[in-house]
Amino acid sequence: TDQLGRLLAQHVVAMRPKTLGLTEKKVSNDEDRLLYQKLMGTDKTVSTFMSENQLVINDFVRFECGEERQQ
């Protein structure tokens, strides 16, 4: 599971999602929503990958160098 966590962390760093994407309503810009993004190196969405591996993401935080945390 360490490898799965590392893979997801690398995905968050590279793909820069803004939200988790747990809303029921369809948003036109799915590429900003983690669960709807294509997982790097696969044809699967993050959500599909999570289901197949029996994993759950409750939340995530992404920091960028030089960026201040917003309250």
C-alpha positions in Angstrom: 0.0 0.0 0.0 3.0 2.3 0.3 3.4 2.1 -3.4 -0.2 3.0 -4.0 0.1 6.0 -1.7 3.2 7.1 -3.4 1.5 6.7 -6.9 -1.4 8.8 -5.7 0.9 11.5 -4.2 2.9 11.7 -7.4 -0.4 12.1 -9.3 -1.5 15.0 -7.1 1.8 16.7 -7.5 1.9 16.3 -11.3 -1.8 16.8 -12.2 -2.6 19.6 -9.7 -6.2 18.8 -8.8 -8.0 21.6 -7.0 -10.8 19.6 -5.3 -11.5 16.0 -4.5 -14.7 15.9 -6.6 -17.3 14.4 -4.3 -20.1 16.6 -5.5 -23.2 15.0 -7.1 -23.6 17.7 -9.7 -21.6 17.5 -13.0 -18.9 20.2 -13.3 -17.7 21.1 -16.8 -14.0 21.0 -15.8 -13.5 17.5 -14.5 -9.7 17.9 -14.9 -9.6 20.0 -11.7 -11.3 17.2 -9.7 -9.0 14.5 -8.4 -11.5 11.6 -8.6 -12.3 12.3 -12.2 -8.8 12.8 -13.5 -7.1 10.0 -15.5 -4.5 8.4 -13.3 -1.0 9.0 -14.6 0.1 6.2 -16.9 -3.3 4.5 -17.1 -6.6 4.8 -18.9 -8.5 4.7 -15.6 -9.8 7.5 -13.5 -8.5 7.9 -10.0 -12.0 6.9 -8.7 -11.9 3.6 -10.7 -8.3 2.9 -9.4 -9.4 3.6 -5.9 -12.4 1.2 -6.1 -10.3 -1.6 -7.7 -7.8 -1.3 -4.9 -10.4 -0.9 -2.1 -9.0 2.5 -1.1 -10.7 5.7 0.0 -9.4 9.3 -0.2 -11.1 11.5 2.4 -9.2 14.7 1.5 -5.9 15.9 0.2 -3.6 18.9 0.5 -1.2 20.1 -2.2 1.5 22.6 -1.5 3.6 24.3 -4.1 7.0 25.9 -3.4 6.6 29.6 -2.6 2.8 29.3 -2.0 1.2 30.3 1.2 -1.5 28.2 2.9 -4.9 29.8 2.5 -7.2 29.9 5.5 
